[in-house]
Structure formats: C-alpha cells, structure tokens
Amino acid sequence: MALVNPNFAAELEAFGVDTALECFNCGTCAAICPLLYEHFPRKLIRYVQVGAEKKIMENAQDLWRCLHCGLCTRTCPRQANPGELILGLRRYVVARWRRP
C-alpha cells in the first residue's frame, strides 16, 4: 500500500514549488517535452498533487533529465510552470538526501 502526504504540495512551497495544484494534468507538457520520456514531467506533477513523496524519491533521477528549455512552461494552458516545478523538486530531493 502506498502512503500519501496530503500536505506535500504545501510543503514544497519552501523549495519554490507553488503552482503544482494549478495543473489539471492535460498532458501538454509531456507532449511538447523534447525528452519524450514516460510522460515527463506530467507524471512527476501528478505525484506531487496526490502527495506521493516516496514516488518522487524513487523517480528522483528523472528530475535531472529536464533540460529546462522552457517549452512546457510556455505551452501550459494553466500557467502551472512545470519547468520551475521540476527545479523545485530537484531542491527538495537534494535537501532530503542531505538529511542524516
């Protein structure tokens, strides 16, 4: 059984992630992403929205695939800023790895 943290999106605000709940998971970011990698970044945004912290950590290596080209952010119909969300998740993962 997967555990979820319903406050996860709010906790990520400390890492610069403040638009995760704006996303309605339309898939535009995944369609425009040059990586064409397993619904990136859509999948990671959904993990944030449902509070799946463990899934973020399990898929942390995917965060560094992002080229930060800005295509996802420019095409997002909700201005959810997927590129900045990925950068914030990188900060979160690094902070978690540094904890004793």
C-alpha positions, 0 to 999 in steps of 0.5 A: 500500500502506498502512503500519501502526504496530503500536505506535500504540495504545501510543503514544497512551497519552501523549495519554490514549488507553488503552482503544482495544484494549478495543473489539471494534468492535460498532458501538454507538457509531456507532449511538447517535452523534447525528452519524450520520456514516460510522460515527463514531467506530467507524471512527476506533477501528478505525484506531487498533487496526490502527495506521493513523496516516496514516488518522487524519491524513487523517480528522483533521477528523472528530475535531472533529465529536464533540460529546462528549455522552457517549452512546457512552461510556455505551452501550459494552458494553466500557467502551472510552470512545470519547468520551475516545478521540476527545479523545485523538486530537484531542491527538495530531493537534494535537501532530503538526501542531505538529511542524516 
